């Protein structure tokens, strides 16, 4: 390997340190106009009338848009097309946009917003999922699986009740995971303009230009081939820029109507309302174990606070359960999930999408089980790891599985066996594990086309250009693309020109979400590069009079491995190939393997490969204040293969950082104003000052270990690293707090007041537990019964009702065909 | 919610415009700006220096940090009219021609920039630290950049990059070393 595995400057490193990376708000076009959105001050209200006449006549104003201009609904998931770019008859959260002003300056637009008169008829607001379950009217949406219930799911992978009856112990825990938000440093921004030929171009800080392309075309009834979406480099994404957004559709419409470029940049407060972040989830988990702690069955219920729209919620709902089976052997598993609508900004995918919440509960419960059974928590896990190359109870196919090695690394590094339970009061160690997808097995909308495509173009100058729709959000997707092409062709990554994130120029890649880019784009890039290499090798072999199988590509040369001095420069090889074959271009495609899960809902969870992580977190708890300080984190990640150690380590440390923020301080929390102030449900902390996130002073030392067992599914064996390392951090912190002070905080974030409450309860002789008391009654539907592989199943549901549901065509295009 | 409100109205119109002389990255600019404009807005909108970023425009995130007479300031909280005659250094002024400064090269090589959005503010803040304390401790570096949020890196590779740039074995890119952010003659003027 000449490139893979070497610590290198990323290909876009120079642009980033010189300030030359062009983010969306850095774009300035001649005659550009500026848009601002008028947002609802009510969490739930009917729009009676909108009077925009005064705003339209205000200085500098060119255009005013309202919901009447946006008749077509859209949404990221085909099953929940429930958004309009501007609200038409109803607002559903404080911040829902109602009107837009487009003016000569941002200031003129902002001033004119105050001239728009909106008559609202306030409706009762629903602040929590519990309220949603007991408040059938008013309905936030007229669709869903119940009044104010967006999604319900119930899966039984084997007879869980029977297994529980045979368990030596059954542990039951309830936990709450508060919502939090991505807080990318770059606020969302978009610019739309007509090109000289009258076609529309939209530049946007989006992680998913292909999905934006589809949804903007749909919402504006545009022919998709007349719309070009360019994803500008994202100033941080973390999932928060994965939905098609109302502001993108507004500027696109405004550019079409005015014929001039139109820009919008959200304020920081607006970013908190755009949200699409971590769902608050209340959970109950019952786990039956044998005397030695072996799991015989798990029974999980989750209740998600979805906020006001569908967003990715149909998938998020299933992600709160589907990945619980890939770390440890779970012979039987029941999973029930409910996502409720509430009058708050919509929740969606944030790093780990739906999985950190149940992972938190599972890992703190394992810690309790270990304590109750007198086992070391590391040994409890090591004795029942899910085996490699196996199927899980819910029919996920595991390939390589390095969790055991991960646990051994962090146990050794932290001196876990000597130090856990033996540190002075106030100091403690906690261990937790996790797993994550390397790319979702299915696209957002059902189709059988590639998930990622790469085109290469080479010419006689020796230039190699790689085209791919993948989106650079800081994670290094551009670097991965250049590195893989360079590795195959024996050139340097800096010598590969890149055209990425552009729906006009590059083949489709589904976007930077679900940790899919390295594996999917990487495999497509290898295929394209191998095809180019074959063209070059054939021509070079003829030119050099050497058998083609003796040629090697390295160091910018194509040469005979037996006589290395006999060779061509890379450019000479391209000239030979262009002479022999004509204009040079190759393509590569990738689509994940078909899933073994053939039941309805089994489309969420399958992946070509799963990454694994284990972490030990050390904490120091101030007994007087409840303040938790983290001096050191040891984390091991099964990455398959490290492509660039600098970037891989950065993803791990960034995941640890973000996990510590979620564990200790970050909350997207809301409060209800008192009756004299309308009882509106408002964000408690919609500013960076109040929404606490860790600074350089809170960041601990992080000791990172990579477990490299190349996975056959990944490019050069690589699996994901962008999301997995966040997942063990929150439960490891909770477990460490218990080790330090004997307090169980079954709730995230673990704030000082919660630790203090636990300490006070302990002092009074109580159990020292802080967390939710119970789980509400949910009208669960009949179970979809899917026998596990070891009970004679075939991946399908076995009960009649399920069969009826499965008879629905799942391959049709359009809104109903998505398998989620 | 839309923060560009009435507070700015008094400075509006021709009468509110102010002529300023700014030295930005060593170049003199005479600009006529609205009195309400922040230094951030003048840099980005009037001078086209979009390397300096905004993350909140409330002084909370550090993305807009620039050096004014050698000291890091949040340009979103500083009115441009307060900077008349000042020497301003932005990220565009750190490199010596095409060659990256030692600090920039260390950031690029060591993963200190992921998405790159906080990077300009952190670079100038760290450069100001190194100009004053050429060999800072890790704690001093962490303290210096504690007002600059980064959501990608977890800060550790940033701290390492600053340490590497401060160590004697790190070389700037190309032959030319980094020029000081502020000409010596101006440094310390009016500063404690």
Interface residues (C-beta under 8 A of the other chain):
Chain A: X9 X10 X12 X13 X14 X15 X16 X17 X18 X19 X20 X21 X22 X23 X25 X26 X28 X36 X37 X38 X39 X95 X106 X107 X110 X111 X113 X114 X182 X183 X184 X185 X186 X187 X233 X234 X235 X236 X237 X238 X267 X268 X269 X270 X273 X473 X474 X475 X476 X646 X647 X649 X650 X653 X654 X655 X656 X657 X658 X687 X688 X689 X693 X695 X696 X697 X699 X701 X702
Chain B: X1 X2 X3 X4 X5 X8 X44 X48 X49 X50 X51 X52 X53 X54 X55 X56 X57 X58 X60 X61 X63 X90 X91 X92 X94 X95 X100 X104 X105 X107 X108 X109 X110 X111 X113 X114 X115 X116 X117 X118 X119 X120 X123 X141 X142 X143 X145 X146 X147 X148 X149 X150 X151 X152 X153 X154 X155 X156 X157 X158 X159
